[in-house]
Amino acid sequence: MRIGGVPLNIVWESPEINMKIIERVFAGASEAGVELIVFPETTLSGFTNNAERAYVKDACGFFRKQVDHWGIPAVYGFIDRRNSKFYNCAAFLAPGSEPLIYRKRKLFSYGGENIVYSPGDTNLSFEMKNIHFSLNICYDLRFPELFRANLPAEVMIVIANWPEKRANHWQALLKARAIENQSFVLGLNRTGVDGNGIEYDEAFSVLFDQDGNEVPFEAEKGLLLWELDYEKMSILRDWRERFPALKDI
């Protein structure tokens, strides 16, 4: 499977502009042979507590149009509203299907996220091309029990707006989640500078394998391209059998 990560420089609180950028990204992903495209947290707005501005009524409809047109399944972040509550969400959407929606379970109280948004209470996993994936969002990464709940997921995706000044935490925690869960962990982060002046450039996107080794990528058309082939998945599954730490939980 060819995974295309989009380290998007999200235009602050500007869903309309970001949509136009994303349309071009899908076109490039199609040319690059991407089979799963992954965007950062709050793809359409950046991480903001201005929920009214970040909320797009038919965000999933916009992504559905792209996914169906290009035939590329996608993972993306968006703000959802149910009644009077806002949720920071991640979704997996395959062509011709309804989105599977994950609501961020751990809200970033340091940044006031818990004042504006409501937390989710369940994990989310899905299967694609015989590989088990799970979805997680940014601050979730600091809570290993959430990732245990994702098992037996083989590829744990973390979409984020994780600042450069805590890049060392990002790298260490992604690697730890991969090793302790004997899984691939993909951290997909935004880039650029947001409306609060927070820099994201150096907290780069990365895929770690079950041993905590970084999986090489190619850069093409604004995408980071990783290959998760049969050999890599076989090594992971064999390691889980030979070193059955997960059975001792």
DRENSEZA-137772 format. One record per residue (C-alpha): x, y negated, z; chain. Coordinates in pm, 1 decimal, always signed. Layout:
% DRENSEZA-137772
<east->X; north->Y; up->Z; chain->A>;
...
This chain:
% DRENSEZA-137772
<east->+0.0; north->+0.0; up->+0.0; chain->A>;
<east->+128.4; north->-345.1; up->-90.6; chain->A>;
<east->+42.2; north->-600.6; up->+178.8; chain->A>;
<east->+61.1; north->-968.1; up->+93.7; chain->A>;
<east->+101.9; north->-1205.6; up->+386.7; chain->A>;
<east->+18.3; north->-1572.9; up->+339.3; chain->A>;
<east->+224.1; north->-1797.3; up->+573.2; chain->A>;
<east->-9.6; north->-2082.1; up->+492.1; chain->A>;
<east->+72.8; north->-2444.1; up->+570.5; chain->A>;
<east->-285.2; north->-2511.2; up->+679.7; chain->A>;
<east->-414.3; north->-2861.4; up->+614.0; chain->A>;
<east->-538.7; north->-2986.8; up->+950.2; chain->A>;
<east->-916.9; north->-2973.2; up->+998.5; chain->A>;
<east->-971.9; north->-2977.8; up->+621.6; chain->A>;
<east->-1164.3; north->-2664.5; up->+519.3; chain->A>;
<east->-1245.4; north->-2798.9; up->+173.4; chain->A>;
<east->-879.1; north->-2855.1; up->+84.0; chain->A>;
<east->-770.9; north->-2521.8; up->+231.8; chain->A>;
<east->-1035.1; north->-2340.2; up->+28.3; chain->A>;
<east->-890.0; north->-2477.4; up->-293.4; chain->A>;
<east->-542.3; north->-2364.3; up->-188.0; chain->A>;
<east->-671.0; north->-2018.6; up->-96.0; chain->A>;
<east->-835.5; north->-1975.9; up->-435.7; chain->A>;
<east->-493.7; north->-2020.8; up->-597.1; chain->A>;
<east->-335.5; north->-1782.2; up->-347.0; chain->A>;
<east->-576.7; north->-1505.8; up->-443.8; chain->A>;
<east->-487.0; north->-1553.8; up->-809.1; chain->A>;
<east->-117.4; north->-1517.7; up->-726.0; chain->A>;
<east->-187.3; north->-1212.7; up->-509.7; chain->A>;
<east->-361.5; north->-1044.5; up->-800.3; chain->A>;
<east->-60.6; north->-1105.2; up->-1025.0; chain->A>;
<east->+169.0; north->-964.8; up->-753.7; chain->A>;
<east->-30.9; north->-642.5; up->-722.4; chain->A>;
<east->-138.6; north->-705.2; up->-362.6; chain->A>;
<east->-373.5; north->-443.2; up->-216.3; chain->A>;
<east->-442.9; north->-618.6; up->+116.2; chain->A>;
<east->-400.8; north->-992.7; up->+166.4; chain->A>;
<east->-357.8; north->-1132.8; up->+518.7; chain->A>;
<east->-406.8; north->-1497.3; up->+618.7; chain->A>;
<east->-324.6; north->-1673.5; up->+949.9; chain->A>;
<east->-555.8; north->-1749.6; up->+1240.7; chain->A>;
<east->-817.5; north->-2022.2; up->+1175.2; chain->A>;
<east->-732.2; north->-2007.6; up->+807.0; chain->A>;
<east->-961.9; north->-2289.7; up->+701.5; chain->A>;
<east->-879.5; north->-2548.4; up->+968.5; chain->A>;
<east->-573.8; north->-2469.1; up->+1177.4; chain->A>;
<east->-595.3; north->-2410.7; up->+1553.1; chain->A>;
<east->-812.3; north->-2695.1; up->+1680.6; chain->A>;
<east->-1056.4; north->-2755.3; up->+1962.4; chain->A>;
<east->-1268.0; north->-2963.5; up->+1727.5; chain->A>;
<east->-1497.2; north->-2668.5; up->+1671.1; chain->A>;
<east->-1758.7; north->-2867.2; up->+1481.1; chain->A>;
<east->-1500.2; north->-2966.6; up->+1221.9; chain->A>;
<east->-1340.8; north->-2622.0; up->+1206.6; chain->A>;
<east->-1672.4; north->-2443.0; up->+1164.3; chain->A>;
<east->-1775.0; north->-2363.3; up->+807.7; chain->A>;
<east->-2129.8; north->-2233.2; up->+783.2; chain->A>;
<east->-2055.5; north->-1974.6; up->+515.6; chain->A>;
<east->-1684.4; north->-1909.3; up->+565.7; chain->A>;
<east->-1730.5; north->-1537.3; up->+508.8; chain->A>;
<east->-1929.1; north->-1614.1; up->+193.5; chain->A>;
<east->-1634.6; north->-1811.3; up->+58.2; chain->A>;
<east->-1394.4; north->-1525.4; up->+124.2; chain->A>;
<east->-1641.9; north->-1270.7; up->-11.6; chain->A>;
<east->-1647.6; north->-1457.3; up->-342.0; chain->A>;
<east->-1267.8; north->-1438.9; up->-365.5; chain->A>;
<east->-1244.1; north->-1077.5; up->-251.1; chain->A>;
<east->-1511.6; north->-959.1; up->-494.0; chain->A>;
<east->-1375.1; north->-1161.3; up->-784.6; chain->A>;
<east->-1014.8; north->-1045.3; up->-748.9; chain->A>;
<east->-1086.5; north->-701.1; up->-603.1; chain->A>;
<east->-844.7; north->-757.5; up->-313.8; chain->A>;
<east->-946.6; north->-675.7; up->+46.8; chain->A>;
<east->-859.0; north->-954.9; up->+290.5; chain->A>;
<east->-793.8; north->-1027.5; up->+656.1; chain->A>;
<east->-860.2; north->-1389.4; up->+747.6; chain->A>;
<east->-936.4; north->-1614.8; up->+1042.7; chain->A>;
<east->-1241.4; north->-1838.2; up->+1084.0; chain->A>;
<east->-1461.2; north->-2006.4; up->+1343.4; chain->A>;
<east->-1802.3; north->-1848.1; up->+1393.2; chain->A>;
<east->-2105.6; north->-1988.5; up->+1572.9; chain->A>;
<east->-2377.3; north->-1786.8; up->+1737.6; chain->A>;
<east->-2654.9; north->-1998.1; up->+1887.9; chain->A>;
<east->-2466.4; north->-2263.2; up->+2085.9; chain->A>;
<east->-2138.7; north->-2070.5; up->+2120.5; chain->A>;
<east->-1826.9; north->-2089.4; up->+1904.6; chain->A>;
<east->-1588.6; north->-1795.1; up->+1854.4; chain->A>;
<east->-1235.4; north->-1773.3; up->+1715.9; chain->A>;
<east->-1260.1; north->-1477.1; up->+1479.9; chain->A>;
<east->-1065.5; north->-1250.7; up->+1250.5; chain->A>;
<east->-1234.5; north->-1052.5; up->+977.0; chain->A>;
<east->-1159.5; north->-768.0; up->+740.6; chain->A>;
<east->-1350.5; north->-784.6; up->+415.2; chain->A>;
<east->-1340.3; north->-530.3; up->+132.8; chain->A>;
<east->-1495.3; north->-580.7; up->-212.9; chain->A>;
<east->-1868.5; north->-514.8; up->-213.8; chain->A>;
<east->-1885.1; north->-482.5; up->+165.9; chain->A>;
<east->-1990.5; north->-685.0; up->+467.6; chain->A>;
<east->-1712.0; north->-833.2; up->+682.7; chain->A>;
<east->-1595.1; north->-654.1; up->+996.1; chain->A>;
<east->-1558.8; north->-931.7; up->+1253.3; chain->A>;
<east->-1333.3; north->-940.1; up->+1557.7; chain->A>;
<east->-1377.5; north->-1210.6; up->+1820.6; chain->A>;
<east->-1061.7; north->-1319.7; up->+2000.6; chain->A>;
<east->-1063.4; north->-1164.7; up->+2347.6; chain->A>;
<east->-798.6; north->-1375.2; up->+2521.6; chain->A>;
<east->-849.7; north->-1749.7; up->+2489.2; chain->A>;
<east->-550.9; north->-1983.8; up->+2515.4; chain->A>;
<east->-637.0; north->-2171.8; up->+2834.9; chain->A>;
<east->-303.5; north->-2358.9; up->+2822.9; chain->A>;
<east->-438.2; north->-2534.1; up->+2512.7; chain->A>;
<east->-797.8; north->-2565.7; up->+2634.8; chain->A>;
<east->-935.8; north->-2304.0; up->+2395.0; chain->A>;
<east->-1142.9; north->-2149.4; up->+2674.2; chain->A>;
<east->-1332.6; north->-2476.9; up->+2722.8; chain->A>;
<east->-1456.3; north->-2489.4; up->+2363.3; chain->A>;
<east->-1478.2; north->-2125.2; up->+2255.5; chain->A>;
<east->-1627.7; north->-1809.2; up->+2401.5; chain->A>;
<east->-1431.4; north->-1482.2; up->+2426.2; chain->A>;
<east->-1507.8; north->-1158.6; up->+2252.2; chain->A>;
<east->-1524.2; north->-835.1; up->+2449.3; chain->A>;
<east->-1447.1; north->-553.0; up->+2206.0; chain->A>;
<east->-1157.3; north->-446.4; up->+1986.9; chain->A>;
<east->-1190.5; north->-379.3; up->+1615.8; chain->A>;
<east->-1028.4; north->-113.9; up->+1399.2; chain->A>;
<east->-1084.4; north->-11.2; up->+1040.2; chain->A>;
<east->-946.3; north->+237.6; up->+788.7; chain->A>;
<east->-815.9; north->+158.7; up->+442.4; chain->A>;
<east->-638.8; north->+398.3; up->+208.0; chain->A>;
<east->-615.9; north->+654.3; up->+491.2; chain->A>;
<east->-432.4; north->+408.3; up->+718.7; chain->A>;
<east->-582.5; north->+293.6; up->+1050.4; chain->A>;
<east->-560.8; north->-81.9; up->+1113.9; chain->A>;
<east->-662.4; north->-308.1; up->+1401.7; chain->A>;
<east->-718.6; north->-683.3; up->+1427.3; chain->A>;
<east->-582.3; north->-915.8; up->+1695.3; chain->A>;
<east->-544.8; north->-1293.2; up->+1726.2; chain->A>;
<east->-247.1; north->-1494.5; up->+1852.3; chain->A>;
<east->-266.9; north->-1517.9; up->+2236.8; chain->A>;
<east->-395.6; north->-1157.8; up->+2247.0; chain->A>;
<east->-33.4; north->-1061.4; up->+2184.1; chain->A>;
<east->+60.5; north->-1136.6; up->+2546.0; chain->A>;
<east->-177.4; north->-870.4; up->+2679.5; chain->A>;
<east->-50.0; north->-517.6; up->+2610.9; chain->A>;
<east->-367.1; north->-353.7; up->+2742.9; chain->A>;
<east->-558.0; north->-495.2; up->+2445.8; chain->A>;
<east->-324.6; north->-319.3; up->+2205.8; chain->A>;
<east->-356.3; north->+9.2; up->+2394.2; chain->A>;
<east->-728.8; north->-20.5; up->+2329.8; chain->A>;
<east->-651.4; north->-38.2; up->+1955.9; chain->A>;
<east->-503.0; north->+311.7; up->+1947.5; chain->A>;
<east->-487.4; north->+527.8; up->+1744.6; chain->A>;
<east->-438.8; north->+233.7; up->+1504.0; chain->A>;
<east->-121.5; north->+273.0; up->+1298.0; chain->A>;
<east->-92.5; north->-87.8; up->+1177.4; chain->A>;
<east->-183.9; north->-357.6; up->+1429.1; chain->A>;
<east->-234.9; north->-695.8; up->+1264.3; chain->A>;
<east->-188.9; north->-1016.3; up->+1463.9; chain->A>;
<east->-295.1; north->-1335.2; up->+1287.3; chain->A>;
<east->-170.5; north->-1648.6; up->+1459.0; chain->A>;
<east->-96.0; north->-2018.3; up->+1490.4; chain->A>;
<east->+208.8; north->-1953.3; up->+1711.3; chain->A>;
<east->+435.7; north->-2259.5; up->+1764.2; chain->A>;
<east->+803.3; north->-2268.6; up->+1674.3; chain->A>;
<east->+905.7; north->-2360.9; up->+2029.7; chain->A>;
<east->+793.0; north->-2015.0; up->+2148.6; chain->A>;
<east->+926.0; north->-1823.9; up->+1846.1; chain->A>;
<east->+1144.5; north->-1605.8; up->+2069.1; chain->A>;
<east->+833.7; north->-1489.3; up->+2259.8; chain->A>;
<east->+657.9; north->-1414.3; up->+1931.4; chain->A>;
<east->+938.1; north->-1193.6; up->+1804.6; chain->A>;
<east->+990.2; north->-1011.8; up->+2134.1; chain->A>;
<east->+622.9; north->-942.8; up->+2195.9; chain->A>;
<east->+552.8; north->-820.7; up->+1842.9; chain->A>;
<east->+846.0; north->-583.6; up->+1868.0; chain->A>;
<east->+736.3; north->-461.6; up->+2212.0; chain->A>;
<east->+381.5; north->-391.3; up->+2093.4; chain->A>;
<east->+524.7; north->-190.1; up->+1801.6; chain->A>;
<east->+758.5; north->+21.0; up->+2015.7; chain->A>;
<east->+519.5; north->+90.4; up->+2301.8; chain->A>;
<east->+231.3; north->+184.9; up->+2071.1; chain->A>;
<east->+445.2; north->+370.9; up->+1816.1; chain->A>;
<east->+287.2; north->+166.5; up->+1541.3; chain->A>;
<east->+356.0; north->-93.7; up->+1278.6; chain->A>;
<east->+278.6; north->-444.6; up->+1400.4; chain->A>;
<east->+231.4; north->-723.5; up->+1148.6; chain->A>;
<east->+248.6; north->-1077.9; up->+1282.8; chain->A>;
<east->+114.7; north->-1325.2; up->+1027.6; chain->A>;
<east->+171.9; north->-1685.6; up->+1129.9; chain->A>;
<east->+97.4; north->-2023.6; up->+976.7; chain->A>;
<east->+371.0; north->-2270.1; up->+882.6; chain->A>;
<east->+407.1; north->-2648.1; up->+874.2; chain->A>;
<east->+299.0; north->-2906.1; up->+1132.0; chain->A>;
<east->-56.4; north->-2942.9; up->+1263.4; chain->A>;
<east->-255.9; north->-3251.3; up->+1357.0; chain->A>;
<east->-120.7; north->-3239.4; up->+1712.0; chain->A>;
<east->+238.0; north->-3255.8; up->+1586.8; chain->A>;
<east->+304.5; north->-2889.3; up->+1674.3; chain->A>;
<east->+562.2; north->-2723.8; up->+1447.0; chain->A>;
<east->+524.1; north->-2367.6; up->+1322.3; chain->A>;
<east->+800.9; north->-2328.2; up->+1063.2; chain->A>;
<east->+1039.8; north->-2103.0; up->+1255.3; chain->A>;
<east->+780.8; north->-1872.7; up->+1414.9; chain->A>;
<east->+789.4; north->-1668.8; up->+1098.5; chain->A>;
<east->+574.1; north->-1380.7; up->+984.4; chain->A>;
<east->+719.5; north->-1033.4; up->+1027.2; chain->A>;
<east->+637.9; north->-661.7; up->+1013.1; chain->A>;
<east->+797.7; north->-432.2; up->+1271.4; chain->A>;
<east->+796.9; north->-53.1; up->+1252.0; chain->A>;
<east->+753.0; north->+197.6; up->+1535.4; chain->A>;
<east->+1120.7; north->+164.1; up->+1634.2; chain->A>;
<east->+1107.2; north->-213.8; up->+1648.7; chain->A>;
<east->+1295.3; north->-254.2; up->+1321.7; chain->A>;
<east->+1194.2; north->-529.3; up->+1082.9; chain->A>;
<east->+1048.8; north->-399.6; up->+757.1; chain->A>;
<east->+1204.2; north->-580.7; up->+458.2; chain->A>;
<east->+983.2; north->-802.1; up->+244.1; chain->A>;
<east->+992.7; north->-974.1; up->-92.4; chain->A>;
<east->+879.1; north->-1332.8; up->-144.3; chain->A>;
<east->+669.9; north->-1401.6; up->-451.5; chain->A>;
<east->+409.6; north->-1664.1; up->-543.7; chain->A>;
<east->+394.6; north->-1801.5; up->-188.5; chain->A>;
<east->+340.9; north->-1451.8; up->-47.7; chain->A>;
<east->+544.7; north->-1220.7; up->+172.5; chain->A>;
<east->+515.9; north->-871.7; up->+25.4; chain->A>;
<east->+558.1; north->-555.3; up->+232.5; chain->A>;
<east->+533.6; north->-199.4; up->+102.1; chain->A>;
<east->+371.8; north->+53.1; up->+334.6; chain->A>;
<east->+429.4; north->+366.6; up->+131.2; chain->A>;
<east->+370.3; north->+734.2; up->+202.0; chain->A>;
<east->+723.2; north->+782.4; up->+333.1; chain->A>;
<east->+697.1; north->+503.8; up->+591.5; chain->A>;
<east->+360.0; north->+628.1; up->+717.1; chain->A>;
<east->+489.2; north->+986.4; up->+733.5; chain->A>;
<east->+785.5; north->+875.9; up->+947.4; chain->A>;
<east->+550.7; north->+697.9; up->+1188.7; chain->A>;
<east->+313.6; north->+993.7; up->+1217.5; chain->A>;
<east->+599.2; north->+1237.8; up->+1259.1; chain->A>;
<east->+747.0; north->+1021.4; up->+1536.0; chain->A>;
<east->+416.7; north->+1021.9; up->+1722.7; chain->A>;
<east->+417.5; north->+1402.2; up->+1710.0; chain->A>;
<east->+783.5; north->+1454.3; up->+1802.7; chain->A>;
<east->+791.0; north->+1191.2; up->+2080.1; chain->A>;
<east->+436.5; north->+1210.8; up->+2218.6; chain->A>;
<east->+451.6; north->+913.2; up->+2458.1; chain->A>;
<east->+97.5; north->+810.1; up->+2365.5; chain->A>;
<east->-34.8; north->+1139.0; up->+2500.8; chain->A>;
<east->+108.5; north->+1053.0; up->+2842.0; chain->A>;
<east->-89.3; north->+732.4; up->+2886.2; chain->A>;
